[in-house]
Amino acid sequence: MILKPVTTEKAVKMIDVDNTLLFEAPRNSDKPEIKKEVENVFNVKVDKVRTFVQDNKKYAYVKLNKKSPAIDIATKLGMM
């Protein structure tokens, strides 16, 4: 599965405020798959995944555990 990070102004604000990352995910993926992918790729603990579909694209809000700062992952991905 390929997750693409979204770098809108709102997404960057959510990294700081909510410890949440926003990804564009494949339409056929489900929440457990997204959670497992993020945990395996970035070695973090995911608390919650919320998804929505807009303009035939699926987006996933991935809230990380407090022990795993989202800012570190965003820096690795070049979002910050």
C-alpha positions as CSV (number, residue, x, y, z in Angstrom):
1,M,0.0,0.0,0.0
2,I,1.2,3.5,-0.8
3,L,0.4,6.3,1.6
4,K,1.1,9.8,0.4
5,P,1.5,12.6,3.0
6,V,-0.7,15.6,2.6
7,T,1.0,18.9,3.3
8,T,-1.8,21.5,3.4
9,E,-1.9,24.3,6.0
10,K,-4.5,22.4,8.0
11,A,-2.5,19.2,7.9
12,V,0.6,20.9,9.2
13,K,-1.4,22.6,12.0
14,M,-2.8,19.2,13.0
15,I,0.7,17.8,13.4
16,D,1.5,20.4,16.0
17,V,-1.9,20.6,17.8
18,D,-3.3,17.1,17.6
19,N,-0.3,14.8,17.0
20,T,-2.1,13.7,13.8
21,L,-0.8,13.0,10.3
22,L,-2.9,13.2,7.1
23,F,-2.3,10.8,4.3
24,E,-3.9,10.1,1.0
25,A,-4.6,6.3,0.8
26,P,-5.8,3.9,-1.8
27,R,-9.6,3.8,-2.1
28,N,-9.8,0.1,-1.3
29,S,-7.8,0.3,1.9
30,D,-9.5,0.1,5.3
31,K,-8.6,1.5,8.7
32,P,-6.8,-1.6,10.1
33,E,-4.6,-1.8,7.0
34,I,-3.7,1.9,7.2
35,K,-2.9,1.6,10.9
36,K,-0.7,-1.5,10.4
37,E,1.1,0.2,7.5
38,V,1.9,3.4,9.5
39,E,3.0,1.4,12.5
40,N,5.3,-0.8,10.4
41,V,6.9,1.9,8.2
42,F,7.5,4.5,10.9
43,N,7.9,2.3,14.0
44,V,5.2,4.3,16.0
45,K,2.1,3.5,17.9
46,V,-1.2,4.6,16.3
47,D,-4.1,5.5,18.6
48,K,-6.8,6.1,16.0
49,V,-7.5,6.3,12.3
50,R,-10.3,8.3,10.7
51,T,-11.0,8.2,7.0
52,F,-13.1,10.2,4.5
53,V,-13.5,10.2,0.7
54,Q,-13.5,13.4,-1.3
55,D,-13.3,13.9,-5.0
56,N,-12.8,10.1,-5.5
57,K,-9.7,10.2,-3.2
58,K,-9.5,8.6,0.3
59,Y,-7.8,10.5,3.1
60,A,-6.8,9.1,6.4
61,Y,-6.2,11.1,9.6
62,V,-3.8,9.1,11.7
63,K,-3.6,10.1,15.4
64,L,-0.4,8.9,17.0
65,N,0.3,7.9,20.6
66,K,1.7,10.7,22.8
67,K,5.0,8.8,23.0
68,S,5.4,9.1,19.2
69,P,5.6,12.7,18.2
70,A,4.1,13.4,14.7
71,I,6.6,16.2,14.2
72,D,9.4,13.7,14.0
73,I,7.7,11.7,11.3
74,A,6.8,14.9,9.4
75,T,10.4,16.0,9.5
76,K,11.5,12.7,8.1
77,L,9.0,13.0,5.3
78,G,10.1,16.5,4.5
79,M,6.8,18.1,5.4
80,M,8.3,20.5,7.9
